[in-house]
Amino acid sequence: MKKTITTFVFVIIAVVSYGQNLISNWQFQYPTMQPRCDGWFNSCGKELTANCDTNLYCNVGLYNQSPSLIPEDVWSLKVKAGFPQEGFAETYITGQSGTNIYELKFWMKATNWQGGAKIGTNTQNLFTESKALIDTAAFWKQFTLIDTLTTKSSDTITVRLTAGLGDFCVCPPINFAFIELTKIGVTSVNDIDKLDKIIKAYPNPANNKMNIEVASDKYSNLTLDIYNTIGQRVASRQTIGNWFKIDKNEIGQGFYFYQLHTTTDKKLIGQGKIIFE
């Protein structure tokens, strides 16, 4: 399947991206404001170009509204629940190899129903899910899903936008916009394991405050990102040194994942888990 990667500049909704968006049709429209459907497939496995309009075909169609404040940003995607399989739209990315950490960002509006996104791989038209984020949003809201995948350049990564299962139900469509998939870490599992040994998070678990320290003078000007269990970034901060202090009052009680990378070139330094009791 031939794919063309195109880079767009989007101003009003600022999405921090550590690399190029791997999804070519992320905005569902051309610069001329005409609807764009190439690169996305419906629940029947057919590319949306066959029916690029607001009607639902195999549970997928276009929606003439978006979360952007720019009047020219008109189009987004709508997906309705299906049965006996979930209603979904999906796109495919090839040519990625190695163990990479991916960040999937998407805007969603799911009024009186729930939807979300899944990331995984596709082999012989069989989707194997790696990670999913399912939620509700009465108004447009941005979600983030973080996952680590190990692939060969011949493998196919699948991003699936889903409205779930619904049999004889009044299931309003789920609306999606501005889909971005970027690499936020390009390294091997062994390298991550070695780097994690120089990172100290203490005390862990913590009752009130926690320190995260990089026990090496090799790294400076670092960024720390903290994510909850559904992949939403709850805190981010930078330092010119190698030490961070996290307060429970900032993020709340619970289980979190963190990632450390250099601020300038976004090189992954390490990752781990922290707990506030």
C-alpha positions in Angstrom: 0.0 0.0 0.0 1.6 3.2 -1.2 1.6 6.1 1.3 2.8 9.7 1.0 3.9 11.6 4.1 2.9 15.2 4.1 3.7 17.8 6.7 1.2 20.5 7.6 1.5 23.5 9.8 -1.4 23.9 12.3 -1.4 27.1 14.4 -4.4 27.5 16.7 -4.5 24.0 18.3 -0.9 23.7 19.4 0.2 20.1 19.6 3.7 19.4 20.8 5.3 16.9 18.5 8.7 15.4 18.9 8.9 14.3 15.3 7.1 14.1 12.0 3.5 13.1 12.0 3.5 9.6 10.5 -0.2 9.9 9.5 -0.5 11.7 6.1 -4.2 12.5 6.2 -4.5 13.8 9.8 -6.9 16.7 9.1 -9.4 15.1 6.7 -9.3 18.1 4.4 -7.2 19.6 1.6 -5.8 23.2 1.8 -8.8 24.2 -0.4 -11.1 23.1 2.4 -12.4 20.2 0.4 -12.9 16.9 2.3 -10.1 14.5 2.2 -10.5 10.7 2.7 -7.4 9.0 1.3 -5.4 6.8 3.6 -8.3 5.8 5.9 -10.4 2.7 5.7 -13.8 1.8 7.2 -15.1 -1.3 9.0 -15.6 -3.1 5.7 -11.9 -2.6 4.7 -12.7 -0.1 2.0 -10.9 3.2 1.6 -13.1 6.2 2.4 -12.4 7.7 -1.0 -15.1 5.5 -2.4 -17.7 7.5 -0.4 -16.1 10.8 0.8 -19.1 12.5 2.2 -21.1 13.0 5.4 -23.2 9.8 5.0 -22.2 6.7 7.0 -20.8 3.9 5.0 -19.8 0.8 7.0 -20.1 3.0 10.1 -17.7 5.7 8.9 -18.3 9.1 7.3 -17.1 12.7 7.5 -18.4 15.4 9.9 -18.4 19.1 8.9 -17.2 20.4 12.3 -13.8 20.5 14.1 -12.4 21.6 17.4 -10.2 24.3 15.7 -10.8 28.0 16.1 -9.7 28.5 12.5 -12.9 28.9 10.3 -11.2 27.2 7.4 -10.8 23.9 9.5 -14.1 22.4 8.6 -13.8 18.6 8.4 -13.4 15.8 10.9 -14.3 12.1 11.0 -17.4 10.4 12.5 -17.6 6.7 13.4 -20.7 4.9 14.7 -20.8 1.7 16.8 -21.1 -1.5 14.9 -22.3 -5.1 15.3 -21.1 -7.9 15.4 -17.8 -6.1 15.1 -16.9 -2.7 16.4 -17.4 0.3 14.2 -14.0 1.8 13.3 -11.9 3.8 10.9 -8.2 3.0 10.6 -5.0 4.0 8.9 -1.7 2.2 8.3 1.9 3.2 8.7 4.8 1.1 7.2 8.6 1.5 7.1 9.2 1.7 10.8 11.7 -0.6 12.3 13.2 -1.3 15.8 11.7 -0.6 19.2 10.1 2.8 19.2 8.0 4.7 21.6 5.0 6.3 19.9 2.7 9.1 21.0 -0.8 9.1 19.5 -2.7 12.3 19.9 -6.3 12.8 18.8 -9.3 15.1 19.4 -12.6 13.4 20.2 -16.2 14.3 20.9 -18.2 11.4 22.3 -21.6 12.7 23.6 -23.8 10.1 25.3 -21.5 7.3 24.1 -17.8 6.3 24.4 -15.1 6.0 21.8 -11.4 6.1 21.6 -8.3 5.0 19.8 -6.3 1.8 19.5 -2.8 1.2 18.3 -1.4 -2.1 17.1 -0.1 -4.1 14.1 -1.7 -5.6 11.1 -0.7 -8.9 9.6 -2.6 -10.5 6.7 -5.6 -8.2 7.4 -5.7 -9.3 11.1 -5.4 -6.4 13.6 -3.5 -7.2 16.8 -4.1 -4.6 19.5 -1.2 -3.4 21.6 -2.8 -0.6 23.6 -6.2 1.3 23.7 -7.6 4.5 25.2 -11.4 4.5 25.6 -13.2 7.5 27.1 -16.1 9.9 26.8 -16.1 13.6 26.0 -19.3 15.7 25.9 -17.2 18.4 24.1 -14.1 18.3 22.0 -11.2 17.1 24.0 -7.6 16.1 23.2 -6.4 12.6 24.3 -2.9 11.1 24.3 -2.0 7.4 24.0 1.6 6.3 24.6 2.8 2.9 23.4 6.1 1.0 22.7 6.1 -1.2 19.5 8.8 -3.4 18.1 8.5 -3.7 14.3 10.4 -4.5 11.2 10.3 -2.2 8.2 7.9 -4.6 6.4 5.4 -4.6 9.3 2.3 -2.4 9.3 1.3 -0.3 12.3 -2.4 0.3 12.6 -4.1 3.3 14.2 -7.8 2.5 14.8 -10.4 5.1 15.8 -13.3 3.2 17.3 -16.9 3.7 18.4 -17.2 0.2 19.9 -20.0 -2.3 19.7 -23.7 -1.4 19.6 -26.5 -3.8 18.8 -30.0 -2.2 18.4 -28.9 0.9 20.4 -29.3 4.6 19.9 -25.6 5.1 19.5 -24.6 8.6 18.4 -21.5 8.8 16.2 -18.1 9.6 17.8 -16.3 12.5 16.2 -12.5 12.5 15.7 -10.1 15.3 14.5 -6.4 16.1 14.1 -4.9 12.6 14.5 -1.1 12.6 15.1 1.3 9.7 15.5 4.9 10.6 16.3 7.9 8.9 17.7 8.9 10.3 21.1 11.8 7.8 21.6 13.9 5.8 19.2 16.0 3.3 20.9 16.3 -0.3 21.8 14.9 -2.1 24.8 18.4 -2.9 26.0 19.5 0.7 25.7 16.5 1.8 27.8 17.3 -0.7 30.5 20.9 0.5 30.7 19.8 4.2 30.8 17.2 3.5 33.5 19.9 2.3 35.9 21.3 5.8 36.1 17.8 7.3 37.0 16.8 7.3 40.6 13.2 8.0 41.7 13.0 8.2 45.5 11.2 7.7 47.7 9.0 5.4 45.5 6.2 4.9 46.5 6.0 8.4 48.0 3.5 10.0 50.4 4.0 13.7 49.5 7.1 14.5 47.5 9.4 12.5 45.2 12.8 13.2 43.6 13.8 12.1 40.2 17.5 12.3 39.6 19.8 11.4 36.7 23.0 10.1 38.3 25.2 11.2 35.4 26.9 14.5 34.4 26.6 13.5 30.8 23.0 14.8 30.5 21.7 18.3 31.2 18.8 20.5 29.9 16.3 17.8 30.4 12.5 17.5 30.1 10.4 15.3 32.4 7.0 14.1 31.2 4.6 12.3 33.5 1.6 10.3 32.2 -1.4 8.6 33.9 -2.4 5.0 33.2 -4.5 6.0 30.1 -1.7 7.9 28.5 -2.7 11.4 29.3 0.2 13.7 30.1 -0.5 15.2 33.6 2.8 17.1 34.1 5.8 18.3 32.1 8.8 20.4 33.2 12.3 21.3 32.2 15.5 21.7 34.0 19.1 22.8 33.1 20.4 20.3 35.7 19.7 16.6 36.3 17.2 16.7 39.2 13.4 17.1 39.5 11.1 17.3 42.4 7.5 16.2 42.1 4.7 17.1 44.5 1.7 14.8 45.1 -0.5 17.9 45.1 0.4 18.6 41.5 -0.8 15.3 40.0 -2.7 13.5 42.8 -2.6 10.0 44.3 -2.1 7.1 41.9 0.2 5.2 39.6 2.1 7.0 36.8 4.7 6.6 34.1 7.5 9.0 33.4 9.8 9.7 30.5 13.0 11.7 30.5 14.4 13.2 27.3 16.8 15.9 26.3 15.0 19.1 25.6 16.8 20.1 22.5 17.1 17.0 20.4 14.4 14.9 22.2 16.7 12.0 22.8 15.2 9.5 25.3 17.2 9.2 28.5 14.9 6.8 30.3 11.5 5.9 31.6 9.9 4.3 34.6 7.0 4.0 37.0 6.2 6.1 40.1 3.5 5.8 42.7 2.0 8.4 45.1 0.1 6.8 47.9 
